[in-house]
Amino acid sequence: MFSLFTTLRDGRAYMKTWPMVRQLGYFFPEYRVVKATSLAIKWMPALALPAAASQLYLHGWDFLPQAITIALFFISLPLQGLLWLGKRARHPLPLSLLSWGNQLGEKLNAMGVDCTLLGAKACYLDMARLLKIAFERLDASYWDAL
């Protein structure tokens, strides 16, 4: 069983590995989740302070618990994205994606690109690595045909 910190670390690695290419957004939710999570990492801690301060300003110090709750909610949003990405990174690939990934790997190997084929225990992180290599090496016509 993975710990919370391992899952967060896996989510961060998956977020950095996933190729941010718009064509993949049609097939995988990762494009949208990575984009939203990176935006949340950047802005939510900065928005937590004014959100909590506005509660204190409007309602006084009696609302300190609610203000802390609101701040914690804002801070937790990036963590929720990283948790989802971390769980997804270690989730096994379905058979249809496994066969498509192996076809893509064979195409890359035929072009002379050194990449390993996805094994029976492949996960989404392995697929992300393969897609990253593929987007660097294959021309745009291959991706437009999808």
Residue pairs with C-beta under 8 A, 6 or more apart in sequence:
2 10
2 86
2 90
4 83
6 86
7 82
7 83
7 86
7 87
7 90
8 79
8 82
8 83
8 86
9 86
10 85
10 86
10 89
10 90
10 125
11 37
11 81
11 82
11 83
11 84
11 85
11 86
11 87
11 88
11 89
12 82
12 85
12 86
13 89
13 125
14 30
14 85
14 86
14 88
14 89
14 124
14 125
14 128
15 34
15 37
15 38
15 82
15 85
17 125
17 128
17 129
17 132
18 30
18 31
18 34
18 128
18 131
18 132
19 128
19 131
19 132
19 135
20 31
20 34
20 35
21 31
21 135
21 143
22 31
23 143
23 144
23 146
24 30
24 31
24 131
25 31
25 32
26 146
27 146
30 85
30 88
30 124
30 128
33 81
33 84
33 85
33 88
34 85
36 81
37 78
37 81
37 82
37 85
40 77
40 78
40 81
41 78
41 81
44 74
44 75
44 77
44 78
45 74
45 75
45 78
47 74
48 70
48 71
48 72
48 74
48 75
49 71
51 70
51 71
51 74
52 67
52 68
52 70
52 71
53 67
55 63
55 66
55 67
55 70
56 63
56 64
56 67
59 66
88 124
89 123
89 124
89 125
89 128
90 123
90 124
90 125
91 123
91 124
92 121
92 122
92 123
93 101
93 118
93 122
93 123
93 124
93 126
93 127
97 127
98 118
98 120
98 122
101 117
101 118
101 122
101 126
101 127
101 130
102 117
102 118
104 130
104 131
104 134
105 115
105 116
105 117
105 118
105 130
106 117
107 138
108 115
108 130
108 133
108 134
108 137
108 138
109 115
109 117
111 137
111 138
113 133
113 137
115 130
115 133
118 126
118 127
118 130
119 126
135 143
